Amino acid sequence: MLTFIIVIHLMIVLAMCGLVLLQKSEGGGLGVGSGGGFMSSRGTTNVLTRSTAILAACFFATSLLLSVIAGWNRNPGSILRTPGSAPVSTPGGPAPKAPGGNLLDQLKGQEPAPSGPQVPQSK
C-alpha cells in the first residue's frame, strides 16, 4: 500500500510541476515588474489555476498520509544501548542494573588507549 501511495504522490508532483510551468508568467518576480499584482485582469479562477490548487491539496493530503503510515512502524530506541544490556529506565524509577551495563559503563572499564609516540628526552 505504501508503494502505491508513493507512486500516486509522485504522479501528483509531476503533474503539478507541469501545470505550474504551463501557466502564464505575470512578470512580477520578487516584486519587480508590472503593477498588476495578484488580482489582474486575467482572473484567478481559470482552469490551470483551479487544477493547480486541486493538485496542491492532493499533494498535501498524500504527504500527510505518508507521514502517518511511516509513524505506524516506528520503534523508538536508544543508540547507546548494546544488545543484552538493561532496558531503558522509565522517568520515575531507577534504572535496573544489568551485568553488561550500557555503552558508557563498558567504556569506563577499559584501560586507557595507548598514547602516541614518545618524545625523545635529551640527557
N, CA, C and O of each residue as an XYZ file, in Angstrom:
492
protein
N       0.824     -1.185      0.000
C       0.000      0.000      0.000
C       0.874      1.257      0.000
O       0.547      2.251     -0.647
N       1.983      1.199      0.729
C       2.876      2.346      0.797
C       3.449      2.674     -0.575
O       3.546      3.844     -0.944
N       3.827      1.656     -1.327
C       4.379      1.876     -2.657
C       3.338      2.511     -3.580
O       3.664      3.389     -4.379
N       2.107      2.071     -3.469
C       1.026      2.630     -4.284
C       0.828      4.112     -3.979
O       0.663      4.913     -4.899
N       0.842      4.481     -2.717
C       0.643      5.887     -2.339
C       1.834      6.727     -2.782
O       1.661      7.875     -3.192
N       3.034      6.172     -2.705
C       4.215      6.916     -3.163
C       4.144      7.156     -4.667
O       4.495      8.238     -5.137
N       3.695      6.161     -5.424
C       3.565      6.334     -6.879
C       2.525      7.406     -7.196
O       2.758      8.253     -8.059
N       1.389      7.381     -6.513
C       0.361      8.415     -6.706
C       0.922      9.787     -6.351
O       0.694     10.762     -7.067
N       1.656      9.860     -5.245
C       2.260     11.110     -4.791
C       3.220     11.665     -5.850
O       3.196     12.861     -6.141
N       4.053     10.811     -6.419
C       4.991     11.262     -7.444
C       4.283     11.697     -8.721
O       4.729     12.634     -9.384
N       3.190     11.033     -9.073
C       2.416     11.454    -10.245
C       1.790     12.829    -10.014
O       1.738     13.651    -10.929
N       1.317     13.077     -8.797
C       0.756     14.388     -8.470
C       1.843     15.458     -8.553
O       1.601     16.554     -9.057
N       3.033     15.140     -8.062
C       4.143     16.102     -8.102
C       4.497     16.454     -9.539
O       4.657     17.629     -9.869
N       4.619     15.452    -10.393
C       4.956     15.718    -11.786
C       3.866     16.524    -12.489
O       4.168     17.437    -13.257
N       2.613     16.194    -12.233
C       1.512     16.932    -12.858
C       1.478     18.380    -12.370
O       1.217     19.297    -13.149
N       1.745     18.582    -11.071
C       1.723     19.937    -10.536
C       2.883     20.760    -11.103
O       2.712     21.942    -11.403
N       4.051     20.151    -11.250
C       5.181     20.874    -11.875
C       4.843     21.265    -13.304
O       5.138     22.383    -13.726
N       4.230     20.360    -14.051
C       3.842     20.673    -15.427
C       2.820     21.792    -15.503
O       2.922     22.667    -16.362
N       1.837     21.774    -14.613
C       0.822     22.828    -14.632
C       1.403     24.182    -14.250
O       1.016     25.204    -14.817
N       2.313     24.201    -13.307
C       2.925     25.474    -12.923
C       3.750     26.032    -14.076
O       3.757     27.241    -14.311
N       4.445     25.152    -14.794
C       5.239     25.622    -15.930
C       4.374     26.082    -17.105
O       4.813     26.916    -17.897
N       3.165     25.560    -17.231
C       2.267     25.970    -18.312
C       1.617     27.326    -18.068
O       1.189     27.981    -19.018
N       1.539     27.750    -16.833
C       0.839     28.996    -16.524
C       1.611     30.200    -17.030
O       2.839     30.197    -17.108
N       0.851     31.225    -17.369
C       1.444     32.444    -17.904
C       2.123     33.212    -16.778
O       1.566     33.365    -15.691
N       3.333     33.694    -17.051
C       4.060     34.487    -16.073
C       3.492     35.895    -16.040
O       3.154     36.467    -17.077
N       3.390     36.443    -14.840
C       2.886     37.803    -14.709
C       4.020     38.803    -14.649
O       3.768     40.006    -14.581
N       5.255     38.349    -14.671
C       6.388     39.253    -14.715
C       6.666     39.982    -13.424
O       7.347     41.008    -13.449
N       6.189     39.521    -12.331
C       6.400     40.214    -11.062
C       7.322     39.464    -10.138
O       7.061     39.387     -8.938
N       8.395     38.908    -10.662
C       9.313     38.154     -9.831
C       9.953     39.027     -8.769
O      10.540     40.058     -9.094
N       9.855     38.646     -7.536
C      10.398     39.357     -6.377
C       9.865     40.782     -6.265
O      10.555     41.670     -5.764
N       8.659     40.995     -6.723
C       8.033     42.300     -6.570
C       8.427     43.320     -7.618
O       8.020     44.478     -7.529
N       9.199     42.923     -8.597
C       9.642     43.849     -9.638
C       8.824     43.576    -10.889
O       8.560     42.418    -11.213
N       8.430     44.598    -11.579
C       7.731     44.385    -12.841
C       6.416     45.118    -12.880
O       6.291     46.229    -12.365
N       5.426     44.486    -13.499
C       4.147     45.147    -13.722
C       3.438     45.417    -12.403
O       3.636     44.711    -11.414
N       2.624     46.432    -12.410
C       1.889     46.798    -11.205
C       0.554     46.110    -11.103
O      -0.270     46.492    -10.272
N       0.311     45.096    -11.931
C      -0.978     44.413    -11.922
C      -1.253     43.700    -10.617
O      -2.393     43.670    -10.154
N      -0.242     43.135    -10.027
C      -0.418     42.460     -8.752
C      -1.089     41.119     -8.900
O      -1.164     40.555     -9.992
N      -1.571     40.622     -7.790
C      -2.172     39.287     -7.751
C      -3.500     39.252     -8.489
O      -3.772     38.303     -9.224
N      -4.318     40.256     -8.307
C      -5.639     40.280     -8.940
C      -5.545     41.057    -10.258
O      -5.848     42.249    -10.311
N      -5.133     40.382    -11.291
C      -5.006     41.044    -12.589
C      -6.261     40.793    -13.424
O      -7.186     40.108    -12.985
N      -6.279     41.350    -14.619
C      -7.442     41.187    -15.482
C      -7.560     39.753    -15.993
O      -8.612     39.348    -16.486
N      -6.503     39.009    -15.875
C      -6.503     37.620    -16.330
C      -7.503     36.791    -15.546
O      -8.102     35.859    -16.084
N      -7.685     37.125    -14.281
C      -8.602     36.349    -13.453
C      -7.865     35.209    -12.794
O      -6.917     34.659    -13.354
N      -8.304     34.856    -11.603
C      -7.583     33.823    -10.864
C      -8.304     32.492    -10.844
O      -7.858     31.566    -10.167
N      -9.391     32.372    -11.557
C     -10.166     31.133    -11.487
C     -10.226     30.417    -12.824
O     -11.244     29.803    -13.142
N      -9.178     30.478    -13.605
C      -9.218     29.732    -14.854
C      -8.873     28.267    -14.588
O      -8.628     27.878    -13.446
N      -8.855     27.478    -15.626
C      -8.703     26.031    -15.498
C      -7.345     25.645    -14.913
O      -7.266     24.764    -14.057
N      -6.286     26.296    -15.369
C      -4.957     25.950    -14.873
C      -4.804     26.253    -13.390
O      -4.198     25.475    -12.653
N      -5.345     27.368    -12.957
C      -5.220     27.743    -11.550
C      -6.025     26.810    -10.666
O      -5.564     26.393     -9.603
N      -7.227     26.486    -11.109
C      -8.055     25.567    -10.306
C      -7.433     24.177    -10.217
O      -7.411     23.560     -9.152
N      -6.930     23.695    -11.349
C      -6.334     22.358    -11.322
C      -5.039     22.348    -10.503
O      -4.726     21.340     -9.869
N      -4.289     23.440    -10.506
C      -3.098     23.523     -9.666
C      -3.483     23.500     -8.195
O      -2.812     22.855     -7.389
N      -4.545     24.189     -7.842
C      -5.000     24.191     -6.447
C      -5.480     22.805     -6.025
O      -5.220     22.370     -4.903
N      -6.172     22.122     -6.912
C      -6.646     20.765     -6.583
C      -5.464     19.814     -6.414
O      -5.443     19.008     -5.484
N      -4.475     19.907     -7.316
C      -3.289     19.057     -7.190
C      -2.486     19.398     -5.938
O      -1.901     18.510     -5.319
N      -2.451     20.671     -5.563
C      -1.752     21.054     -4.337
C      -2.441     20.456     -3.116
O      -1.767     20.012     -2.187
N      -3.766     20.437     -3.102
C      -4.497     19.831     -1.992
C      -4.258     18.317     -1.952
O      -4.109     17.739     -0.875
N      -4.221     17.685     -3.116
C      -3.925     16.244     -3.166
C      -2.500     15.957     -2.709
O      -2.253     14.956     -2.036
N      -1.560     16.830     -3.070
C      -0.170     16.684     -2.627
C      -0.089     16.782     -1.111
O       0.608     15.993     -0.473
N      -0.792     17.737     -0.537
C      -0.813     17.910      0.909
C      -1.408     16.679      1.590
O      -0.880     16.203      2.594
N      -2.507     16.167      1.041
C      -3.164     15.001      1.646
C      -2.289     13.754      1.562
O      -2.196     13.005      2.534
N      -1.647     13.516      0.423
C      -0.795     12.331      0.312
C       0.455     12.473      1.178
O       0.959     11.476      1.696
N       0.962     13.695      1.343
C       2.105     13.900      2.238
C       1.737     13.559      3.672
O       2.501     12.890      4.368
N       0.575     14.012      4.117
C       0.121     13.682      5.471
C      -0.111     12.184      5.633
O       0.243     11.606      6.661
N      -0.697     11.565      4.634
C      -0.957     10.128      4.698
C       0.349      9.334      4.761
O       0.452      8.367      5.516
N       1.335      9.735      3.981
C       2.631      9.040      4.015
C       3.326      9.212      5.360
O       3.972      8.282      5.841
N       3.204     10.381      5.973
C       3.835     10.568      7.280
C       3.126      9.771      8.363
O       3.774      9.292      9.294
N       1.814      9.620      8.263
C       1.078      8.808      9.239
C       1.451      7.340      9.090
O       1.666      6.647     10.084
N       1.528      6.866      7.858
C       1.895      5.467      7.627
C       3.318      5.193      8.102
O       3.590      4.127      8.653
N       4.229      6.145      7.896
C       5.604      5.963      8.354
C       5.681      5.901      9.881
O       6.563      5.240     10.428
N       4.774      6.576     10.562
C       4.771      6.578     12.025
C       4.227      5.303     12.635
O       4.480      5.038     13.810
N       3.491      4.508     11.885
C       2.923      3.273     12.428
C       3.998      2.276     12.822
O       3.869      1.607     13.848
N       5.043      2.163     12.039
C       6.069      1.151     12.279
C       7.262      1.693     13.044
O       8.299      1.032     13.106
N       7.147      2.862     13.620
C       8.267      3.460     14.339
C       8.486      2.711     15.640
O       7.544      2.453     16.389
N       9.745      2.361     15.902
C      10.111      1.643     17.110
C      11.183      2.455     17.823
O      12.362      2.340     17.488
N      10.798      3.280     18.805
C      11.787      4.125     19.461
C      12.779      3.289     20.263
O      12.411      2.285     20.873
N      14.005      3.702     20.252
C      15.044      3.001     20.988
C      16.224      3.915     21.215
O      16.260      5.043     20.723
N      17.167      3.431     21.948
C      18.346      4.212     22.266
C      19.522      3.711     21.453
O      19.696      2.505     21.278
N      20.320      4.627     20.961
C      21.508      4.227     20.221
C      22.647      3.870     21.165
O      23.646      3.292     20.735
N      22.513      4.209     22.456
C      23.559      3.903     23.420
C      23.407      2.520     24.032
O      24.327      2.037     24.693
N      22.272      1.876     23.829
C      22.084      0.535     24.379
C      22.782     -0.485     23.517
O      22.730     -0.423     22.289
N      23.427     -1.413     24.164
C      24.050     -2.515     23.437
C      23.161     -3.737     23.558
O      22.365     -3.816     24.494
N      23.265     -4.685     22.656
C      22.445     -5.886     22.773
C      22.758     -6.612     24.074
O      23.922     -6.839     24.406
N      21.722     -6.969     24.797
C      21.884     -7.681     26.060
C      22.031     -6.760     27.252
O      22.195     -7.242     28.373
N      21.977     -5.447     27.051
C      22.099     -4.549     28.193
C      20.733     -4.319     28.815
O      19.718     -4.825     28.335
N      20.727     -3.559     29.874
C      19.493     -3.316     30.630
C      18.539     -2.472     29.809
O      18.975     -1.674     28.979
N      17.237     -2.638     30.031
C      16.273     -1.798     29.332
C      16.371     -0.354     29.812
O      16.853     -0.081     30.911
N      15.906      0.559     28.971
C      15.940      1.974     29.307
C      15.011      2.223     30.474
O      13.904      1.686     30.517
N      15.457      3.043     31.431
C      14.656      3.300     32.627
C      13.464      4.181     32.289
O      13.483      4.943     31.323
N      12.438      4.059     33.100
C      11.261      4.894     32.938
C      11.470      6.163     33.739
O      12.244      6.160     34.696
N      10.787      7.268     33.369
C      11.042      8.512     34.079
C      10.575      8.489     35.506
O      10.185      9.614     35.818
N      10.487      7.760     36.334
C      10.052      7.855     37.709
C      10.770      6.844     38.556
O      10.715      6.921     39.783
N      11.431      5.917     37.951
C      12.087      4.905     38.745
C      13.548      4.771     38.369
O      13.981      5.251     37.322
N      14.301      4.115     39.233
C      15.716      3.932     38.931
C      15.919      2.924     37.813
O      15.073      2.063     37.575
N      17.037      3.038     37.137
C      17.347      2.118     36.053
C      17.846      0.803     36.621
O      18.718      0.804     37.490
N      17.316     -0.320     36.152
C      17.811     -1.605     36.637
C      19.226     -1.859     36.128
O      19.547     -1.549     34.980
N      20.063     -2.422     36.983
C      21.444     -2.709     36.611
C      21.526     -4.061     35.934
O      20.904     -5.026     36.378
N      22.282     -4.130     34.875
C      22.496     -5.385     34.170
C      23.976     -5.704     34.220
O      24.796     -4.803     34.393
N      24.333     -6.975     34.071
C      25.740     -7.313     34.138
C      26.574     -6.624     33.067
O      27.727     -6.272     33.316
N      26.007     -6.426     31.875
C      26.775     -5.812     30.795
C      26.829     -4.301     30.908
O      27.796     -3.685     30.460
N      25.813     -3.694     31.497
C      25.739     -2.245     31.569
C      25.512     -1.639     30.202
O      25.326     -2.343     29.210
N      25.529     -0.331     30.171
C      25.374      0.309     28.881
C      26.741      0.618     28.279
O      27.772      0.253     28.844
N      26.742      1.271     27.168
C      27.975      1.514     26.436
C      28.957      2.362     27.229
O      30.161      2.106     27.198
N      28.456      3.374     27.944
C      29.349      4.240     28.711
C      30.006      3.476     29.856
O      31.186      3.683     30.140
N      29.248      2.586     30.521
C      29.837      1.791     31.595
C      30.901      0.840     31.053
O      31.921      0.615     31.705
N      30.678      0.295     29.897
C      31.662     -0.597     29.300
C      32.933      0.160     28.934
O      34.033     -0.373     29.076
N      32.792      1.397     28.465
C      33.963      2.178     28.109
C      34.760      2.603     29.339
O      35.981      2.738     29.267
N      34.080      2.816     30.469
C      34.770      3.186     31.699
C      35.674      2.053     32.181
O      36.740      2.308     32.740
N      35.264      0.827     31.973
C      36.019     -0.317     32.453
C      37.250     -0.628     31.621
O      38.096     -1.406     32.061
N      37.378     -0.056     30.451
C      38.519     -0.357     29.599
C      39.740      0.431     30.049
O      39.622      1.495     30.657
N      40.905     -0.105     29.742
C      42.133      0.616     30.055
C      42.284      1.746     29.059
O      41.754      1.666     27.951
N      42.999      2.801     29.434
C      43.117      3.940     28.524
C      43.867      3.559     27.254
O      44.707      2.659     27.244
N      43.544      4.255     26.217
C      44.193      3.999     24.926
C      45.666      4.357     25.026
O      46.028      5.310     25.716
N      46.517      3.606     24.347
C      47.949      3.926     24.412
C      48.205      5.292     23.815
O      47.588      5.688     22.825
N      49.117      5.994     24.431
C      49.431      7.338     23.924
C      50.274      7.217     22.670
O      50.722      6.128     22.309
N      50.480      8.315     22.029
C      51.232      8.349     20.780
C      52.719      8.084     21.012
O      53.122      7.697     22.109
N      53.512      8.290     20.000
C      54.949      8.047     20.126
C      55.569      8.976     21.169
O      55.159     10.126     21.326
N      56.553      8.454     21.866
C      57.211      9.205     22.916
C      58.214     10.196     22.317
O      58.887      9.908     21.327
N      58.290     11.350     22.939
C      59.234     12.382     22.502
C      60.614     12.026     23.084
O      60.705     11.719     24.273
N      61.678     12.057     22.289
C      62.996     11.726     22.828
C      63.429     12.755     23.881
O      63.241     13.959     23.712
N      63.996     12.262     24.937
C      64.447     13.112     26.035
C      65.954     13.345     25.896
O      66.707     12.406     25.639
N      66.383     14.575     26.063
C      67.825     14.861     25.996
C      68.460     14.570     27.350
O      67.824     14.754     28.388
N      69.721     14.110     27.343
C      70.417     13.774     28.595
C      71.498     14.738     28.902
O      72.180     14.599     29.918
